């Protein structure tokens, strides 16, 4: 079986959360938000190793989380860079030999096993893929002064999530190449692959539960998702 590793990003400041505590460390049911995504990768048979990328000052706290919850697959906690793509690159540099790499935002607490399997298979087949969900909303393209320019075809629009999953050699090459030119405006790793035209990026069904906690309202939604999931797990155990 091909070897896969996961890079989990926990270096963001979370300014929109309005908290002095970075959003990935805010508590959700008594555990830091970061715990939940780490737990998913820890429990997956697909993942051999986890690389956690954090702000330099947060590295000791991240190791405390790893030790407290007994995450055996977290082998490195490395300092991130100025931008998201810099942090990903720092993680890629310590991946070493692997076939597939998952890149996931630590502020998305609800990836699941099925999502990891689907994206792993797609990355192995296509070279690059992203978890995503079809847009539920009508989308408008606006002008700089806030007027509707046109309505987009919703049937072709997807809300992109993480994990974003790649063959390791492909995404490492992409990160190295794009640094030779301008990298401004790059918001995720699939965009690097798209910009360079290395290969098509496959859209893979994610989950509407797989939200990114960015604002205080998102944290409330996450609490409700967690409660619903816990109830569903309890019902399944009762039936067994």
N, C-alpha and C positions, 0 to 999 in steps of 0.2 A: 504494500500500500504506500502511496506517495505521502511524503512528510509535509505537514502543514504547521505553520507557526502563526501566532496572533500578536499584532501590535495594538495595544489599547492606549488611546490618547487621553491623558489626564492633566494636560499642561495649560488648559484654558483658564482665563480669569473670570469668565461669566459675569461681565459687567451688567448685562441686562437683567440678571437675577436681583440686583440691588442688595447683595449680601457681601459682607466682608469675607465670608467663607466661600472659596471657589465652589461652583455648583456641583462638581463631581464628588465633593466631600460632604455635601449637605445630607442630613439623615433622612432615610425613607424606611419607616417601620423599625427604627433603632439601629439601622445599618447605613454606612455611607453609600451614596448612590452608586459609586464605583464598584461596590461589592457585587452587585447583581450581574453586571456584564462579565466580571472576572469569574464569577461562579459558573456562568454558562460555558465559557471557554474551558474552565478547569474540568468540567464534567464531560466535555465532548471527547469521544475517542478519536476524533479527527485531528485534534490539536496536541502536538508534542511539547510545545513550549510557548510561554507568554512573555512578551517584552512590554513592560509598562513604561510609558513616557510621561514624565511629570515636570513641573517647574522645579528648578534647582532647590529652592527652599522647602519644597514639599516632599522631597525624596525620603527623608527620615520618616515622615508620617505615612507615606505609602508602604514602606517596609513594615511599619507597625500593623497596617491593615493586612498585609500579606501574612505576617507571622500570627496575628490574632485569629484569623480565619483559616489558617492552615493551607494556603494556596501553594501546592507543591510545584505547579508548572511555571510559576513566575520566577524566571531565572535572572532577569535584569530589570532594574529600575534606572532609566537613563534620563538625563536632563534634556528638556525640549529646546526648541529654537524660538526665534522671534515670531514666526508665522506657523500656521498649521502644517504647511508642506515641509517646513524646516524640521518640525518635530517628527513627522513621519520619516524623513530621511535619516534622522538620528536613530530611529528604531530599525530601519532597514539595514543600517551599517552593522548592527550587532546580531542580525538574524543568522548569519553564517549559512551553512548548507541547508537548504530546504527547497521543496518543489513549489509549494503554494503558500501565500501569505495573506492573512486576513488583516484588514485595517479597520478599526472600530473606535467610535467615539465613546469615551467612558461616561458621558452624560446621556447615553442611550441605555437604560437599564434593562430593556426587555428583548434582546435577541433570544432566539430559541433554537432547539436542536434541529428542527426541520429546516429552518432558515440557513443554518450552517451547512447542512447537507446539500441543499439546493445550490447555494453559492459555490461550495467546493466543487461540485460536479460541473457547474457552468464555467468556472475558472479553468478547470482542467481541460475542458473541451474548447473554449473560445479564447482563453488567455487572459481575459479581463471581464469582470462582471460587477454589478452593483445590486444590492437589495433595494427595492423600490415598490411603491404602491401606486395604482392608477389614481389620478386626481379625482376627487369627489366634487370639486367646485368648478364653476365656470370661471375661466381665467381671462382677464383683460390685459392687453398690452397698452401701457400708458405713455403719454408724451412727457417731456421734462417738466411741463407746467401743470401736470396732473389731469389731463384730459384723456378720455378713452380713444386710442388710436385704432384698435381692432380687437375683436373677440377671437381667441384662439380655439382651435379644435380640441375640445377636452378629451376626445377619444384617443388622441396621440400623446397626451401629457401624463407624466409620472412624477411623483414626489420621491426624490432620491434619498435613501437612508444610508446607514452603514449596518453591517460590514460591507466594505468594498474589497473584493477578493481578486487576486492576480497570481499568475505564475511569477515566482520571485524574480527570475532573471529578467523578465519583461518589465516589471515595475521598477526594478533597480536601474535598468538601462534608461527608462523614461525619466526618472528623477535626475540622473547624471546628465542626460542630454539637455534637458530643459534649463539647467543651471548655466549653460553656455550662452543663453540668450535672456530675454525678458521673462520673468515669472510672475509679473504683476497681474492681479485679477484672477489668479488660479484659486478656486475655492475648495476643490477636492481632488483626490488622486485620479479618478476617472477622467477628469478634465485634462490632466497632464497627458494621459494616453490619447485622448481625443485630439488635443492640440498638435501633437506630434504625428498623428495618423499612424501609430504603430499597429493597431488592430481595432476592429469594432468592439464596443463595450456592450456586453449582453445585459439586458434588464431582467432581473430575477425577482419573483414575487417575494416581498418582505412581509410585513405585518403592520396593520394599523395600530397595534399596541406598541410598536417599536418607535416610540416618540423620543424626541430629543428634549431634555429638560433644559429650557432656556430662561423662562420667566417664572415668577411665583405661581402663576396659574397652571403652568405645566406640572409643577410639583404636586398640586392637588389632583390633577388628572392621573399622575403616576400612582398616587396613593390609592385611587379607586381601581386602577388596573391591577395593582398588586393584590388588593382585597378580593377582587373577582377571581383572579388566578388561584389564590389560596383556597377559596371556596370550591373551585372546580377540582383542585388537587385532592381536597378532603373528601369530596363526593366520590371520586375515583377510588380512593383507598377504602371507603366504606363498602363499595361494591365488590371489592376483591375478597 
